[in-house]
Amino acid sequence: MQASPDYDARYARGWAYGKTASQVVRAFAANPEWYPDTAKPMCHQRVLSLGEGQGRNVTFLAQTLGVTCVALDKSQVGLSKAAKLAQDRSVGHLVETIACNVADFPFDSNPQWDVILAVYCPMDKESRAKALRQCGNALNPGGVVVVEEFSPLHAQVSCGQRGLGPQVENLLSLDDLHDAFPTFQVLFEEEIESSLFEGAFHRMPRAGLTRFIARKPSSRTTTEFPDPKFKSTMHAIYSCFSTRQEQLSVLDQRAPPPPPPSSFENSVSADFYLDNADCILKHTVQAAGELGVCMYCWFSCCVCSRWRLPSLDTSDVRATTSNVFPDFAKVHFFVLVHPCEFIRGSSTAKLLPWILNALGHQQISCDILFYGSEDTQTRLKKLAIAAKAPGNVTKIFYPDQGDDKAVLVDTFFTRCQETGVVASSDIAEKRGGEGAVKVGGPTGQQVLTVIVPDGSWACTKAMIDRLDCISGIVSDQRRPFLALPQSSVDQFKSPLIESLNTGSGTGRLSTAEAVSLLFDQVSASDVAEIIQNAVAVTATVFDQRKMHVRSLEHGWANNKFAKSFPKQFRAWVNAVSACSKADKTARWPRGMRWCPVCGAVLASAKRMPAHLQGKRHCEAIVHRLFQVEGKDVPMDQVGRVLKSYSQDVMFAELAWAAPDPVDVALSSISNW
């Protein structure tokens, strides 16, 4: 009979099974269709790992998915190393450790876990069967169990190898797992012979392995992204530009327009991007095809399956929305997307039609309009005409309340209820409109149209100027702005903006988050929460990129070599910067805004050439050089160093740093 290993002694000597997550855990993280089927985004989910040891699996999941993990193991020595590994990889705040034998762990009878891992967790057959049954009870509906263990086949193939694994009677088969989880949906399973090389104790050219991933039945039905209407809109745009290639080719050969002003943000009256919106959309569609970007989620690695909504037609949400806008028979939202936001992964405009139309309520609808597409101008003119008709109210939802032209959301709807009648459109109201004549119909019979511009402040201001022209608004007339109270904006922290630029999320909003606050202002907090959860899913994609950047940093941001060898380090930084400025043949991926060498996120792809010559980038290059080759590399190899540690890295990391198609398009158009 095998003696039980002394895991404290084993873990004290080194990394017994390495620092790399097991194959089944890596496969789970790489396949979003295997994620828990719950309403929560991944970053809000909880993972329990049984017999975690030194933390390789929980650290990996915290890094890649941003989930909160609990590592359970009886070895305090192993858990200390798990905490250190998580801390070293900047996810210490996401990893908790509990020193306890799995057989003694008080699994709560109430579901509380979204994912449970059981990876090489040594237990006798009876204890394991009991633990697996408890895992099934402890998982939330839609939760996932991930198992990797030695199979009965291992007894036949492992003779004479180091790290023999458990006793024959404790090997785990797929039949055992089917018995433990009889009602679960099997997502992946295999019982195979394979090599296993993990750390010092899994060194097996031949091993019998059982791998199993299954999902607990969910009590809810879901609405998946995208909805048919959004699919139809995107297909129409792609089809439009594929059938207009000849026309647009001629358009591209016209005399070059004047270059965009050096500071576009200060010159919105001459909006180069709106003037050339059709060409930008055309080039963006072409770039999306070349980069393999999904036309629906707008990411190069499709994440459509990550967005799921609960069945809203039978939930309390539908009941809530029936009373959101009692003064209006219909409420139409139109999201107007600036060409610089088209097929940009971080744009949240694509989520609003999906969510608001999925509410299943006849009062609320949402459409998405892309400035520059064939029918948008026509639809905007129709909206301008409809806005002047009795019984119609049109508002532009513009969160910035920088002037007296805006009316706060809560004030507007309170006024509707108090007066019992609303102007056909605030376009007709003069400045200081308290004495304005009300020409609308009685509340409850009117139609409210809310136009939601999507883009940066400069981009949305430019589109609003165009809307003024279409609507015939002159300077002394009042724009129909709806705004959010500044206090609600200041208190909000955007997980999406925070994931794009750490420390910048407070007081800033994406388009969808702004609309969520609008619903919050009218007491539809359920709808607001659904929108914010969908945005949080988008943020997890960028969080994964951020974690990957940290794994590439090699400690350069700590200036370790700059402190240890200041003269050599500074000399090399100056040499790399000078070489970068002198190299007129340097290449980097067109349209890239995120630098995988140093982790910088740029406001525009046009800033990349200057960034490549800057201090931060050059210091990161030199740190990588000293880390890999040492400090004594001859200075005459600076050209080779620049290529190996900058240009080659940028192209090698395209899977993580892929530019948005619109940035590639803007780079092309800027070269006219």
For each residue, the residues with C-beta under 8 A, 3 or more apart:
1: 167
2: 164 166 167
3:
4: 122
5: 10 122
6: 9 10
7: 10 11 53 73 74 75 77 78
8: 11 12 75 76 77 78
9: 6 12 13
10: 5 6 7 13 16 201
11: 7 8 16 53 54 75 77 78 81
12: 8 9 77
13: 9 10 16 200
14: 199 200
15: 18 19 54 56 81 199 200
16: 10 11 13 53 54 78 199 200 201
17: 53 54 56 120 198 199 200 201 202
18: 15 56 198 199 202
19: 15 54 56 59 85
20: 56 60 198
21: 25 26 29 56 57 59 60 61
22: 25 26 56 57 119 120 148 198
23: 26 27 148 211
24: 27 28 119 146 147 148 211 212 213
25: 21 22 28 29 57 60 61 117 119 146 148
26: 21 22 23 29 30 60
27: 23 24 30 31 188 211 213
28: 24 25 31 34 115 144 146 213
29: 21 25 26 60 61 64 65
30: 26 27
31: 27 28 34 35 188
32: 35 303 305 306
33: 187 305
34: 28 31 144 187 188 213 215
35: 31 32 42 144 305 306
36: 40 45 114 115 140 142 143 144 215
37: 141 142 215 218 220 222 308
38: 45 114 140 141 142 143 218
39: 220 308 309 310 530 533
40: 36 44 45 114 533
41: 44 45 306 533 534 536 537 539 540
42: 35 45 65 66 67 306 537 540
43: 65 66 67 495 536 537 539 540 543
44: 40 41 533 536
45: 36 38 40 41 42 67 68 114 115
46: 67 68 69 70 112 113 114 115
47: 58 61 67 68 69 70 113 114 115 116 117
48: 69 70 72 113 115 116 117 138
49: 52 57 58 69 70 71 72 116 117 119
50: 72 102 105 116 117 118 119 121 131 135
51: 72 73 102 118 119 120 121 122 123
52: 49 55 57 58 71 72 73 78 79 82 97 117 119
53: 7 11 16 17 56 73 75 78 82
54: 11 15 16 17 19 78 81 82 85
55: 52 58 59 71 78 79 81 82 83 85 86 95 97
56: 15 17 18 19 20 21 22 53 59 60 85
57: 21 22 25 49 52 60 61 117 119
58: 47 49 52 55 61 62 69 70 71 82 86 95 117
59: 19 21 55 56 62 63 69 82 85 86 89 91 95
60: 20 21 25 26 29 56 57 63 64
61: 21 25 29 47 57 58 64 65 67 69 115
62: 58 59 65 66 67 68 69 86 89 91 94 95
63: 59 60 89 90 91 544 547 548 550 551
64: 29 60 61 544 547
65: 29 42 43 61 62 540 544
66: 42 43 62 94 540 543 544 547
67: 42 43 45 46 47 61 62 94 114 115
68: 45 46 47 62 94 96
69: 46 47 48 49 58 59 61 62 94 95 96
70: 46 47 48 49 58 95 96 97 98
71: 49 52 55 58 79 82 95 96 97 98
72: 48 49 50 51 52 98 100 102 105
73: 7 51 52 53 78 79 82 97 98 99 100
74: 7 99 100 101 102
75: 7 8 11 53 78 79 99
76: 8 79 80 99
77: 7 8 11 12 80 81
78: 7 8 11 16 52 53 54 55 73 75 81 82
79: 52 55 71 73 75 76 82 83 97 98 99
80: 76 77 83 84 97
81: 11 15 54 55 77 78 84 85
82: 52 53 54 55 58 59 71 73 78 79 85 86 95 97
83: 55 79 80 86 87 92 95 97
84: 80 81 87 88
85: 19 54 55 56 59 81 82 88 89
86: 55 58 59 62 82 83 89 91 92 94 95
87: 83 84 90 91 92
88: 84 85
89: 59 62 63 85 86 547 550 551
90: 63 87 547 550
91: 59 62 63 86 87 94 95 547
92: 83 86 87 95
93:
94: 62 66 67 68 69 86 91
95: 55 58 59 62 69 70 71 82 83 86 91 92
96: 68 69 70 71
97: 52 55 70 71 73 79 80 82 83
98: 70 71 72 73 79 105
99: 73 74 75 76 79
100: 72 73 74 104 105
101: 74 104 105
102: 50 51 72 74 105 121 123 127 131
103: 123 127 130 131
104: 100 101
105: 50 72 98 100 101 102 131
106:
107: 131 134 135 137 138
108: 111 112 138
109: 137 138
110:
111: 108 137 138 139 140 141 143
112: 46 108 138 140
113: 46 47 48 116 138 139 140 143
114: 36 38 40 45 46 47 67 139 140 142 143 144
115: 28 36 45 46 47 48 61 67 143 144 145 146
116: 47 48 49 50 113 135 138 139 143 144 145 146
117: 25 47 48 49 50 52 57 58 146 147
118: 50 51 121 131 132 135 145 146 147 148 149
119: 22 24 25 49 50 51 52 57 146 147 148 149
120: 17 22 51 148 149 150 202
121: 50 51 102 118 128 149
122: 4 5 51 166 170
123: 51 102 103 127 128 131 170
124: 127 128 169 170
125: 128 129 169 170
126: 129 130
127: 102 103 123 124 130 131
128: 121 123 124 125 131 132 170 172
129: 125 126 132 133 176 179 180
130: 103 126 127 133 134
131: 50 102 103 105 107 118 123 127 128 134 135
132: 118 128 129 135 136 145 177 180 181
133: 129 130 136 137 180
134: 107 130 131 137 138
135: 50 107 116 118 131 132 138 139 145 180
136: 132 133 139 145 180 181 184 216
137: 107 109 111 133 134
138: 48 107 108 109 111 112 113 116 134 135
139: 111 113 114 116 135 136 143 144 145 216
140: 36 38 111 112 113 114 143 216
141: 37 38 111 216 217 218 219 220
142: 36 37 38 114 215 216 217 218 220
143: 36 38 111 113 114 115 116 139 140 215 216
144: 28 34 35 36 114 115 116 139 187 213 214 215 216
145: 115 116 118 132 135 136 139 181 184 212 213 214 216
146: 24 25 28 115 116 117 118 119 212 213
147: 24 117 118 119 172 177 210 211 212 213
148: 22 23 24 25 118 119 120 209 210 211 212
149: 118 119 120 121 171 172 209 210
150: 120 154 165 166 171 172 207 208 209 210
151: 154 171 172 173 174 191 192 208 209 210
152: 155 168 171 173 208
153: 156 157 191 192 193 208 209
154: 150 151 157 158 165 171 207 208 209
155: 152 158 168 171 208
156: 153 208
157: 153 154 193 206 207 208
158: 154 155 161 164 165 204 206 207 208
159:
160:
161: 158 164 203 204 205 206 207
162: 201 203 204
163: 201 202 203 204
164: 2 158 161
165: 150 154 158 171 207
166: 2 122 150 170 171
167: 1 2 170 171
168: 152 155 171
169: 124 125
170: 122 123 124 125 128 166 167
171: 149 150 151 152 154 155 165 166 167 168 208
172: 128 147 149 150 151 176 177 210
173: 151 152 176 177 191 210
174: 151 177 178 189 191 210 212
175: 178 179
176: 129 172 173 179 180
177: 132 147 172 173 174 180 181 189 210 212 214
178: 174 175 181 182 186
179: 129 175 176 182
180: 129 132 133 135 136 176 177
181: 132 136 145 177 178 184 214 216
182: 178 179
183: 216 217
184: 136 145 181 214 215 216 217
185: 214 215 217
186: 178 189 212 213 214
187: 33 34 144 213 214 215
188: 27 31 34 211 212 213
189: 174 177 186 211 212 213 214
190: 209 210 211
191: 151 153 173 174 208 209 210 211
192: 151 153 208 209 211
193: 153 157 206 207 208 209
194: 206 207 209
195: 204 205 206 207
196: 202 203 204 207 209
197: 202 203 204
198: 17 18 20 22 201 202
199: 14 15 16 17 18 202
200: 13 14 15 16 17 203
201: 10 16 17 162 163 198
202: 17 18 120 163 196 197 198 199 207
203: 161 162 163 196 197 200
204: 158 161 162 163 195 196 197 207
205: 161 195
206: 157 158 161 193 194 195
207: 150 154 157 158 161 165 193 194 195 196 202 204
208: 150 151 152 153 154 155 156 157 158 171 191 192 193
209: 148 149 150 151 153 154 190 191 192 193 194 196
210: 147 148 149 150 151 172 173 174 177 190 191
211: 23 24 27 147 148 188 189 190 191 192
212: 24 145 146 147 148 174 177 186 188 189
213: 24 27 28 34 144 145 146 147 186 187 188 189
214: 144 145 177 181 184 185 186 187 189
215: 34 36 37 142 143 144 184 185 187 218
216: 136 139 140 141 142 143 144 145 181 183 184
217: 141 142 183 184 185
218: 37 38 141 142 215 222
219: 141
220: 37 39 141 142 310 311
221: 310 311
222: 37 218 308 309 310 311
223: 227 308 309 310 311 312 354 358
224: 304 305 307 308 309
225: 296 297 304 307 308 351 354
226: 230 231 234 296 297 304 350 354
227: 223 230 231 353 354 357 358
228: 231 232
229: 232 233 353 357 367
230: 226 227 233 234 296 350 353 354 368
231: 226 227 228 234 235 296
232: 228 229 235 236
233: 229 230 236 237 353 367 368
234: 226 230 231 237 238 295 296
235: 231 232 238 239 295
236: 232 233 239 240 373
237: 233 234 240 241 281 285 370 373
238: 234 235 241 242 285 295
239: 235 236 242 243
240: 236 237 243 244 373 374
241: 237 238 244 245 248 281 282 285 286
242: 238 239 245 285
243: 239 240
244: 240 241 247 248 282
245: 241 242 248 249
246: 249 250
247: 244 250 251
248: 241 244 245 251 252 278 279 282
249: 245 246 252 253
250: 246 247 253 254
251: 247 248 254 278 279
252: 248 249 279
253: 249 250
254: 250 251
255:
256: 672
257: 272 275 276 672
258: 270 272
259: 272 670
260: 264 272 273 670
261: 264 266 267 270 272
262:
263: 266 267
264: 260 261 267 268 271 272 273 458
265: 268 456 457 458
266: 261 263
267: 261 263 264 270
268: 264 265 271 458 461 462 465
269: 465
270: 258 261 267 275
271: 264 268 274 275 462 465 466
272: 257 258 259 260 261 264 275 276
273: 260 264 276 277 280 338 339 340 459 462 666
274: 271 277 338 339 371 372 462 463 466
275: 257 270 271 272
276: 257 272 273 279 280 339 669
277: 273 274 280 281 339 371 372
278: 248 251 281 282 372
279: 248 251 252 276 282 283 669
280: 273 276 277 283 284 339 340 342 372 662 665 666 669
281: 237 241 277 278 284 285 339 342 370 372 373 665
282: 241 244 248 278 279 285 286 665
283: 279 280 286 287 664 665 668 669
284: 280 281 287 288 339 342 343 661 662 664 665
285: 237 238 241 242 281 282 288 289 343 661
286: 241 282 283 289 290 665
287: 283 284 290 291 293 591 661 662 664 665 668
288: 284 285 291 293 295 343 661
289: 285 286 292 293
290: 286 287 664
291: 287 288 300 658 659 661 664
292: 289 300
293: 287 288 289 298 299 300 343 658 661
294: 297 298 299 300 302 303 304
295: 234 235 238 288 298 343
296: 225 226 230 231 234 302 304 350
297: 225 226 294 302 303 304 307 345 350
298: 293 294 295 343 344 345 347 350 660
299: 293 294 302 303 345 541
300: 291 292 293 294 655 658
301: 655
302: 294 296 297 299 305
303: 32 294 297 299 306 307 537 541
304: 224 225 226 294 296 297 307
305: 32 33 35 224 302 308
306: 32 35 41 42 303 537 540 541
307: 224 225 297 303 304 351 354 534 537
308: 37 39 222 223 224 225 305
309: 39 222 223 224 312 354 355 358 530 534
310: 39 220 221 222 223 315 317 530
311: 220 221 222 223 314 315
312: 223 309 315 317 318 358 359 360 530
313: 318 360
314: 311 318
315: 310 311 312 318 319
316: 319 320 526
317: 310 312 320 321 359 526 527 530
318: 312 313 314 315 321 322 359 360 361
319: 315 316 322 323
320: 316 317 323 324 524 526 527
321: 317 318 324 359 361 363 364 524 527
322: 318 319 361 363
323: 319 320 326
324: 320 321 331 363 364 519 522 523 524 527
325: 328 331 363 364 413 448 522
326: 323 417 443 444
327: 413 416 417 422 443 444 446
328: 325 331 363 393 416 443 444 446 447 448
329: 363 444 445 446 447
330: 363 365 447 448
331: 324 325 328 363 364 365 447 448 450
332: 365 366 367 447 448 449 450
333: 352 356 364 365 366 367 450 452 515
334: 366 367 368 369 379 383 449 450 451 452
335: 349 352 353 366 367 368 369 452 454 511
336: 369 371 376 380 451 452 453 454 463
337: 341 342 347 349 368 369 370 371 454 455
338: 273 274 341 342 371 453 454 455 456 459 460 462 463
339: 273 274 276 277 280 281 284 342 370 371 372 662
340: 273 280 344 455 456 459 662 666
341: 337 338 344 347 349 454 455 459 662
342: 280 281 284 337 338 339 347 370 372 662
343: 284 285 288 293 295 298 347 660 661 662
344: 298 340 341 347 660 661 662 663
345: 297 298 299 538 541 542 660
346: 496 500 510 538 542 660
347: 298 337 341 342 343 344 350 454 510 511
348: 351 352 454 496 510 511 512 513 534 535 538
349: 335 337 341 352 368 452 454 511 512
350: 226 230 296 297 298 347 353 354 368
351: 225 307 348 354 355 512 531 534 535 538
352: 333 335 348 349 355 356 366 368 452 511 512 515 531
353: 227 229 230 233 335 350 356 357 366 367 368
354: 223 225 226 227 230 307 309 350 351 357 358 534
355: 309 351 352 358 359 366 512 527 530 531 534
356: 333 352 353 359 364 365 366
357: 227 229 353 354 365 366
358: 223 227 309 312 354 355
359: 312 317 318 321 355 356 364 527
360: 312 313 318
361: 318 321 322 364
362:
363: 321 322 324 325 328 329 330 331
364: 321 324 325 331 333 356 359 361
365: 330 331 332 333 356 357
366: 332 333 334 335 352 353 355 356 357
367: 229 233 332 333 334 335 353
368: 230 233 334 335 337 349 350 352 353
369: 334 335 336 337 373 376 379 380
370: 237 281 337 339 342 373 376
371: 274 277 336 337 338 339 376 463 466
372: 274 277 278 280 281 339 342 376
373: 236 237 240 281 369 370 376
374: 240
375: 378 379
376: 336 369 370 371 372 373 379 380
377: 380 381
378: 375 381 382
379: 334 369 375 376 382 383
380: 336 369 376 377 383 384 467 470
381: 377 378 384 385 470
382: 378 379 385 386
383: 334 379 380 386 387 394 449 451
384: 380 381 387 388 467 470 471 472
385: 381 382 388 389
386: 382 383 389 392 394 449
387: 383 384 392 393 394 424 425 427 449 471 480
388: 384 385 392 424 425 427 428
389: 385 386 392 424
390: 424 439 440 441
391: 424 440 441 445 446 447
392: 386 387 388 389 424 425 440 446 447 449
393: 328 387 422 423 424 425 426 440 446 447 448 449
394: 383 386 387 425 426 427 448 449 450 451 480
395: 412 426 448 449 450 451 480 481 482
396: 450 451 453 464 467 479 480 481 482
397: 450 451 452 453 481 482 514 515 518
398: 406 453 460 464 481 482 483
399: 483 484 489 509 514 517
400: 406 457 483
401: 406 408 481 483 484 486
402: 406
403: 406
404: 431
405: 431 478 479 481
406: 398 400 401 402 403 481 482 483
407: 411 412 415 426 481 482 483
408: 401 411 412 482 483 484 485
409: 412 413 482 483 484 485 518 521 522
410: 413 414 485 521 522
411: 407 408 414 415
412: 395 407 408 409 415 416 482
413: 325 327 409 410 416 417 521 522
414: 410 411 417 418
415: 407 411 412 418 419 422
416: 327 328 412 413 419 422 443
417: 326 327 413 414 420 443
418: 414 415
419: 415 416 422 438
420: 417 442 443
421: 438 440 441 442 443
422: 327 393 415 416 419 438 440 443 446
423: 393 426 428 429 436 437 438 439 440
424: 387 388 389 390 391 392 393 428 439 440
425: 387 388 392 393 394 428 480
426: 393 394 395 407 423 429 433 478 479 480
427: 387 388 394 471 473 477 478 479 480
428: 388 423 424 425 436 439
429: 423 426 433 436 477 478
430: 433 436 476 477 478
431: 404 405 476 477 478
432: 435
433: 426 429 430 436 478
434:
435: 432
436: 423 428 429 430 433
437: 423
438: 419 421 422 423
439: 390 423 424 428
440: 390 391 392 393 421 422 423 424 446
441: 390 391 421 445 446
442: 420 421 445 446
443: 326 327 328 416 417 420 421 422 446
444: 326 327 328 329
445: 329 391 441 442
446: 327 328 329 391 392 393 422 440 441 442 443
447: 328 329 330 331 332 391 392 393
448: 325 328 330 331 332 393 394 395
449: 332 334 383 386 387 392 393 394 395
450: 331 332 333 334 394 395 396 397 482
451: 334 336 383 394 395 396 397 467
452: 333 334 335 336 349 352 397 511 514 515
453: 336 338 396 397 398 459 460 463 464 511
454: 335 336 337 338 341 347 348 349 460 511
455: 337 338 340 341 458 459 460 463
456: 265 338 340 459 460
457: 265 400 460 461
458: 264 265 268 455 461 462
459: 273 338 340 341 453 455 456 462 463
460: 338 398 453 454 455 456 457 463 464
461: 268 457 458 464 465
462: 268 271 273 274 338 458 459 465 466
463: 274 336 338 371 453 455 459 460 466 467
464: 396 398 453 460 461 467 468 479
465: 268 269 271 461 462 468 469
466: 271 274 371 462 463 469 470
467: 380 384 396 451 463 464 470 471
468: 464 465 471 473 479
469: 465 466 472 473
470: 380 381 384 466 467
471: 384 387 427 467 468
472: 384 469
473: 427 468 469 477 479
474: 477
475:
476: 430 431
477: 427 429 430 431 473 474
478: 405 426 427 429 430 431 433
479: 396 405 426 427 464 468 473
480: 387 394 395 396 425 426 427
481: 395 396 397 398 401 405 406 407
482: 395 396 397 398 406 407 408 409 412 450 518
483: 398 399 400 401 406 407 408 409
484: 399 401 408 409 488 489 514 517 518 521
485: 408 409 410 488 489 521
486: 401 489 490
487: 490 491
488: 484 485 491 492 517 520 521
489: 399 484 485 486 492 507 509 517
490: 486 487 506 507
491: 487 488 507
492: 488 489 506 507 508 509 513 517
493: 498 505 506 507
494: 497 498 505 506 508 509 510 513 535
495: 43 498 499 505 535 536 539
496: 346 348 499 500 505 510 513 535 536 538 539 542
497: 494 500 501 504 505 508 509 510
498: 493 494 495 501 502 503 504 505 539
499: 495 496 505 539 540 542 543 546
500: 346 496 497 504 542 601
501: 497 498 504 505 601
502: 498 546
503: 498
504: 497 498 500 501 508
505: 493 494 495 496 497 498 499 501 508
506: 490 492 493 494
507: 489 490 491 492 493
508: 492 494 497 504 505
509: 399 489 492 494 497 513 514 517
510: 346 347 348 494 496 497 513 514 535
511: 335 347 348 349 352 452 453 454 514 515
512: 348 349 351 352 355 515 516 531 534 535
513: 348 492 494 496 509 510 516 517 531 532 535
514: 397 399 452 484 509 510 511 517 518
515: 333 352 397 452 511 512 518 519 531
516: 512 513 519 520 527 528 529 531 532 535
517: 399 484 488 489 492 509 513 514 520 521 528
518: 397 409 482 484 514 515 521 522
519: 324 515 516 522 524 525 527 528 531
520: 488 516 517 523 524 525 528
521: 409 410 413 484 485 488 517 518
522: 324 325 409 410 413 518 519
523: 324 520
524: 320 321 324 519 520 527 528
525: 519 520 528 529
526: 316 317 320 529 530
527: 317 320 321 324 355 359 516 519 524 530 531
528: 516 517 519 520 524 525 531 532
529: 516 525 526 532 533
530: 39 309 310 312 317 355 526 527 533 534
531: 351 352 355 512 513 515 516 519 527 528 534 535
532: 513 516 528 529 535 536
533: 39 40 41 44 529 530 536 537
534: 41 307 309 348 351 354 355 512 530 531 537 538
535: 348 351 494 495 496 510 512 513 516 531 532 538 539
536: 41 43 44 495 496 532 533 539 540
537: 41 42 43 303 306 307 533 534 540 541
538: 345 346 348 351 496 534 535 541 542
539: 41 43 495 496 498 499 535 536 542 543
540: 41 42 43 65 66 306 499 536 537 543 544
541: 299 303 306 345 537 538 544 545
542: 345 346 496 499 500 538 539 545 546
543: 43 66 499 539 540 546 547
544: 63 64 65 66 540 541 547 548
545: 541 542 548 549 594 656 657
546: 499 502 542 543 549 550 599
547: 63 64 66 89 90 91 543 544 550 551
548: 63 544 545 551 552 656
549: 545 546 552 553 596 599 656
550: 63 89 90 546 547 553 599
551: 63 89 547 548
552: 548 549 596 599 653
553: 549 550 556 557 599 620
554: 623 624 627
555: 558 560 623 627
556: 553 559 560 598 619 620 623 624 627
557: 553 599
558: 555
559: 556 562 563 619 623
560: 555 556 563 564 623
561: 564 565 569 622 623 626 627 631
562: 559 565 566 569 570 619 623
563: 559 560 566
564: 560 561
565: 561 562 568 569 626 631
566: 562 563 569 570
567: 570 571
568: 565 571 572 631
569: 561 562 565 566 572 573 619 622 626 631
570: 562 566 567 573 574
571: 567 568 574 575 635
572: 568 569 575 576 622 625 626 635 638
573: 569 570 576 577 615 618 619 622
574: 570 571 577 578
575: 571 572 578 579 635 638
576: 572 573 579 580 618 621 622 638 641 642
577: 573 574 580 581 613 614 615 618
578: 574 575 581 582
579: 575 576 582 583 638 639 642
580: 576 577 583 586 612 613 618 642 646
581: 577 578 613
582: 578 579
583: 579 580 586 639 642
584:
585:
586: 580 583 612 642 647
587: 647 651
588: 592 608 612 647 650 651
589: 592 650 651 654 657 658 659
590: 605 659 664 667 668
591: 287 605 659 660 661 663 664 665 666 667
592: 588 589 595 605 608 650 657 659 663
593: 601 602 603 604 605 608 659 660 663
594: 545 599 600 601 602 657
595: 592 598 599 600 601 602 608 611 617 650 657
596: 549 552 599 649 650 653 656 657
597: 617 620 621 624 645 646 649 650
598: 556 595 616 617 619 620
599: 546 549 550 552 553 557 594 595 596 620
600: 594 595 611 616 617
601: 500 501 593 594 595
602: 593 594 595 605 607 608 611
603: 593 607
604: 593 607
605: 590 591 592 593 602 608 659 663 666 667
606: 609 667 670
607: 602 603 604 610 611
608: 588 592 593 595 602 605 611 612
609: 606 612 613
610: 607 613 614
611: 595 600 602 607 608 614 616 617
612: 580 586 588 608 609 617 646
613: 577 580 581 609 610 617 618
614: 577 610 611 617 618
615: 573 577 618 619
616: 598 600 611 619 620
617: 595 597 598 600 611 612 613 614 620 621 646
618: 573 576 577 580 613 614 615 621 622
619: 556 559 562 569 573 598 615 616 622 623
620: 553 556 597 598 599 616 617 623 624
621: 576 597 617 618 624 625 641 642 645 646
622: 561 569 572 573 576 618 619 625 626
623: 554 555 556 559 560 561 562 619 620 626 627
624: 554 556 597 620 621 627 628 645 649
625: 572 621 622 628 629 633 641 645
626: 561 565 569 572 622 623 629 630 631
627: 554 555 556 561 623 624
628: 624 625
629: 625 626 633
630: 626 633
631: 561 565 568 569 626
632:
633: 625 629 630 637 641
634: 637
635: 571 572 575 638
636:
637: 633 634 640 641
638: 572 575 576 579 635 641 642
639: 579 583 642 643
640: 637 643 644
641: 576 621 625 633 637 638 644 645
642: 576 579 580 583 586 621 638 639 645 646 647
643: 639 640 646 647 648
644: 640 641 647 648 649
645: 597 621 624 625 641 642 648 649
646: 580 597 612 617 621 642 643 649 650
647: 586 587 588 642 643 644 650 651
648: 643 644 645 651 652
649: 596 597 624 644 645 646 652 653
650: 588 589 592 595 596 597 646 647 653 654 657
651: 587 588 589 647 648 654
652: 648 649
653: 552 596 649 650 656 657
654: 589 650 651 657 658
655: 300 301 658
656: 545 548 549 596 653
657: 545 589 592 594 595 596 650 653 654
658: 291 293 300 589 654 655
659: 291 589 590 591 592 593 605 663 664
660: 298 343 344 345 346 591 593 663 664
661: 284 285 287 288 291 293 343 344 591 664 665
662: 280 284 287 339 340 341 342 343 344 665 666
663: 344 591 592 593 605 659 660 666 667
664: 283 284 287 290 291 590 591 659 660 661 667 668
665: 280 281 282 283 284 286 287 591 661 662 668 669
666: 273 280 340 591 605 662 663 669 670
667: 590 591 605 606 663 664 670 671
668: 283 287 590 664 665 671
669: 276 279 280 283 665 666 672
670: 259 260 606 666 667
671: 667 668
672: 256 257 669
